[in-house]
Amino acid sequence: MKQKQNNITIQNTTRYKKIPSRYYFQRWVNLALAGQRERTEITIRLVDEAESAKLNQAYRRKTGPTNILSFPFEAPVSTPVLGDLVICVPIIIKEAKEQNKPLLAHWAHLVIHGILHLLGYDHIKNKDAVIMENIEISLLQQLGYANPYE
């Protein structure tokens, strides 16, 4: 059975050119949304630290850049738009190095993590974090990547 193609828009606003190809983003989005009944639309915006910090302050009241922000789209009518992911490219690169992880695996983890947030998962409470992490681990395993929490 052919997997449904979710519609993704990628906006690279950074000077970074060595980012994953559209193929990888599409693969990660489709995998994370495989259990969804409807085809979905997501925008993935790749930003620098300044834009990430500005958005993090405005929407989360937290100072400084962060690796990923998820903005679920809530409309009064039914729509295929799930939301937006804002990914800070230099943070992703820095974290992968610091954590000694393959860069592509870290990208996959954070895209999947962000999509789970768009679907309503969170990790504020420990029991919710365990559920979310287990889903991430399972999906990343399907891609051939190691457990990102080890």
C-alpha positions in Angstrom: 0.0 0.0 0.0 1.4 3.4 -1.0 1.9 5.9 1.8 0.1 9.2 1.4 2.1 12.2 0.4 1.6 15.1 2.8 2.1 18.5 1.4 5.2 20.3 2.8 6.5 23.7 2.2 10.2 24.4 3.1 11.4 27.9 3.6 15.1 28.2 4.1 15.8 31.8 5.3 19.4 31.0 6.4 22.7 31.1 4.7 23.1 27.4 5.3 23.0 25.3 2.2 23.9 21.9 3.7 20.4 21.1 4.9 18.6 17.8 4.4 17.0 17.5 1.0 13.2 17.7 0.4 13.2 13.9 0.1 14.2 13.5 3.8 11.8 16.2 5.1 9.0 14.5 3.1 10.0 11.1 4.5 10.0 12.2 8.1 6.7 14.1 7.8 5.0 11.1 6.1 6.3 8.7 8.7 5.2 10.9 11.7 1.8 11.4 10.1 1.3 7.8 8.9 -1.6 7.1 11.4 -3.5 10.2 10.4 -6.6 9.7 8.2 -6.3 12.9 6.1 -3.5 14.3 4.0 -1.9 17.2 5.8 -0.1 20.4 5.0 2.9 21.6 7.0 5.3 24.5 6.6 8.9 23.9 7.7 10.7 27.2 8.2 14.5 27.0 8.6 15.8 30.0 10.5 18.9 31.5 12.1 19.4 32.1 15.8 18.1 35.7 15.7 14.7 34.7 14.3 14.5 31.7 16.6 15.2 33.8 19.7 12.7 36.4 18.6 9.9 33.8 18.1 10.9 32.0 21.3 10.6 35.2 23.3 7.3 36.3 21.6 5.5 33.0 21.9 7.1 31.1 24.8 8.4 34.0 26.9 11.8 32.3 26.9 15.1 34.1 26.2 17.4 32.9 23.4 17.1 30.6 20.4 15.8 27.0 20.6 16.1 24.1 18.3 12.5 23.8 17.2 9.2 25.6 17.6 5.8 24.1 16.7 2.9 26.2 15.8 -0.3 24.2 15.4 -2.9 25.8 13.1 -6.3 26.1 14.7 -9.1 27.1 12.3 -12.8 27.4 13.0 -13.4 25.2 9.9 -11.9 21.9 8.7 -8.7 22.4 6.9 -5.8 20.2 5.9 -3.2 22.6 7.4 -1.7 21.1 10.5 0.7 23.9 11.3 4.3 25.2 11.1 7.6 24.0 12.3 10.4 26.6 12.8 13.8 25.0 13.0 16.9 26.8 14.0 19.6 25.4 11.7 22.7 26.5 13.6 21.3 25.0 16.9 20.6 21.7 15.1 24.2 21.6 13.8 25.6 22.5 17.2 23.5 20.0 19.2 24.4 17.1 16.8 28.1 17.8 17.3 27.8 18.3 21.1 25.7 15.2 21.5 27.9 13.2 19.1 24.9 12.3 16.9 24.7 11.9 13.1 23.4 15.2 11.8 20.7 13.6 9.7 19.5 11.6 12.6 19.2 14.7 14.7 17.3 16.5 12.0 14.9 13.5 11.7 14.4 13.5 15.5 13.5 17.1 15.7 11.2 17.1 12.7 9.3 14.1 14.2 9.4 15.7 17.6 7.9 18.9 16.2 5.1 17.1 14.3 4.1 15.2 17.5 3.7 18.6 19.1 1.5 19.7 16.2 -0.6 16.6 16.8 -1.1 17.6 20.5 1.6 15.6 22.2 3.7 17.3 24.9 6.4 16.5 27.4 5.5 18.8 30.3 4.4 16.0 32.6 6.7 13.0 33.0 4.0 10.4 31.9 3.3 12.5 28.8 7.1 12.8 28.1 7.4 9.0 28.2 4.6 8.5 25.7 6.0 11.1 23.3 9.6 9.8 23.6 8.5 6.2 23.0 6.7 7.3 19.8 9.8 9.2 18.7 12.1 6.3 19.5 9.9 3.9 17.5 9.7 6.1 14.5 13.4 6.8 14.5 14.1 3.1 14.8 12.0 2.6 11.6 14.3 5.0 9.9 17.4 3.1 11.2 18.4 5.7 13.7 19.4 5.1 17.3 17.5 6.1 20.4 18.1 9.9 20.7 17.7 9.8 24.5 20.5 7.3 25.2 
